[in-house]
Amino acid sequence: AYPPRAFKNQSSRTSAQTLSCKVTTTWFGFYCEDRGSNKVFDTFDLSLPKYSYESQAVWIPVPQSIKELVEEKQFSIRGGLRAASHALLNVVPLYLRCNSSDLAPECPNPHDSRYFPGRILVYDQHPGGTGVSMQTQPYFPGLLNAALELLTCCHCSGDTGCPNCVQSMVCHEYNEVIIHKDAAIMIIEDVLDAESFFGEANDSS
């Protein structure tokens, strides 16, 4: 859950917001896989208490219109949002001095059927927050441009990309749930278009 309480001194030239947030981890179960073929041969459900902590997050809304365009291509919107968040994380060190473990992407579990909002979101991966996500807010348009360049210039093949572009070492789903590189490109391009209008509106006000 992300309460609508924004922090002060945010840049007005981007629609990205930094918010207080509650990070909750739920364990649904685990798979047993064959080492040779990586095929799942058994599954086990778990009933464990959820783990939660208060932190900070930065996020930017994704226009509803892009969801329809992504689905027209028969791409996964969730896979695109996840890939976009991963690509964003991969370029954050170009702008800020931080460790790869300081931030984590929002990764919806495929077993969770709750509504998932259209947004690119990363959060401080430590209880209480470290302030890294807050620092990225003024640079968000630049981060998105850098993430888009990373995606379009990477010559890996396949929808799931590679560790250089859309796979992330801090993904809580271990990059095994749907990741869609082409959908991420479409999403980031659309968000950047919306950001350009947002910046022009603020400059004229």
PETA-V780125 format. One record per pair of residues at least 12 apart in sequence whose C-alpha atoms are under 7 Angstrom apart, sorted by the first residue. I is the first residue (numbers start at 1). J is the second residue. If there is no record, write none. Layout:
<<I,J> <I,J>>
This chain:
<<1,21> <1,22> <2,20> <2,21> <2,22> <3,20> <3,21> <4,19> <5,19> <5,20> <6,18> <6,19> <7,19> <10,138> <11,138> <13,199> <13,202> <14,141> <14,195> <14,198> <14,199> <15,60> <15,195> <15,198> <16,58> <16,59> <16,60> <16,137> <16,140> <17,58> <17,59> <17,60> <17,137> <18,57> <18,58> <18,59> <18,134> <18,137> <19,56> <19,57> <19,58> <20,55> <20,56> <20,57> <21,54> <21,55> <21,56> <21,57> <22,52> <22,53> <22,54> <22,55> <23,52> <23,53> <23,54> <23,55> <24,50> <24,51> <24,52> <24,53> <25,50> <25,51> <25,52> <26,50> <26,51> <27,46> <27,48> <28,45> <28,46> <29,44> <29,45> <29,46> <30,43> <30,44> <30,45> <31,43> <31,44> <53,127> <54,127> <54,128> <55,124> <55,126> <55,127> <55,128> <55,129> <56,123> <56,124> <56,129> <56,133> <57,121> <57,122> <57,123> <57,124> <57,133> <58,121> <58,122> <58,123> <58,133> <58,134> <58,137> <59,119> <59,120> <59,121> <59,122> <60,119> <60,120> <60,121> <61,118> <61,119> <61,120> <62,118> <62,119> <62,191> <66,187> <66,190> <70,183> <75,183> <76,180> <76,183> <77,183> <79,178> <79,179> <79,180> <80,179> <80,180> <80,181> <80,183> <80,184> <80,187> <81,120> <81,184> <82,107> <82,179> <83,166> <83,179> <83,180> <83,181> <83,184> <84,120> <84,184> <84,188> <85,105> <85,120> <85,121> <85,122> <86,105> <86,166> <86,167> <86,168> <87,147> <87,165> <87,166> <88,143> <88,144> <88,147> <91,143> <91,146> <91,147> <92,143> <101,125> <101,170> <102,124> <102,125> <103,122> <103,123> <103,124> <103,125> <104,122> <104,123> <104,124> <104,125> <104,170> <104,171> <105,121> <105,122> <105,123> <105,171> <106,121> <106,122> <107,172> <107,173> <141,192> <144,188> <148,185> <148,188> <150,165> <151,165> <151,185> <159,180> <159,181> <159,182> <160,179> <160,180> <160,181> <161,181> <166,181>>
